Amino acid sequence: LLIVENDQGFARFLLDAAREKGFKGLVTSRGAAGLALAREYDPDAVTLDIHLPDIDGWRVLDRLKKDAVTRHVPVCVISTDDAKDRALASGGLAFLAKPIPSREVLDKLLDHLADYLARPARRLLVVEPDPVRRDQLKARLTDPEVLVTAVPDAAAARKALAEQPTDCVVAGPGADGLS
């Protein structure tokens, strides 16, 4: 677990909690160092504070998600900013607001992260009304670590989303009504 956190006391608390959950940890208080460590060590996950002394945490998250080497790494944003929607829309797996009300809340986040990492495959939902294009897309997506479900419309997509956790949704033109 790569911990990018400007508060040294909280970073220690987070590292201790992560170790109790079986994670090994790297800690830095600087965004530039976090980016370098992510490329060098390929961590299983990152916790990211938004208020860093050298680079805005949003820029760090953006660079992690746009880099082919690090974009697959789940990032949990832990910050005083009340920006959960922005964190998730920017590719974050989870958001936790500081101050954290209890150790149980942090443990729950770390358990969620461990469960996510333990899954043998990721789930992709393809919503494509055209059956020929839907079949072509499904045929091209043959990675054994990605389970693909292809559906024709928003109603079928909502049903699939309710039945199983999904990591990514790709909606083709004409897949209206999915929001």
Number of C-alpha atoms within 10 A of each C-alpha: 22 24 25 29 28 21 14 12 10 14 20 14 14 21 20 14 16 21 13 12 13 11 17 14 16 17 21 19 20 20 26 18 15 23 18 11 17 21 15 11 11 16 18 18 22 26 25 27 29 24 21 20 13 12 14 15 22 19 12 21 24 15 14 23 19 13 12 10 13 19 15 15 19 22 27 24 28 26 22 14 15 13 16 17 11 12 23 15 10 14 20 22 20 18 22 21 15 13 10 14 9 8 12 10 12 18 16 11 17 20 14 14 19 17 10 15 15 9 10 10 14 17 17 19 21 22 25 23 19 16 12 9 12 18 13 11 15 16 10 8 12 11 10 10 11 14 18 21 16 23 23 18 20 19 15 14 23 14 11 16 14 10 9 9 12 16 15 12 16 12 20 16 10 13 20 13 10 12 6
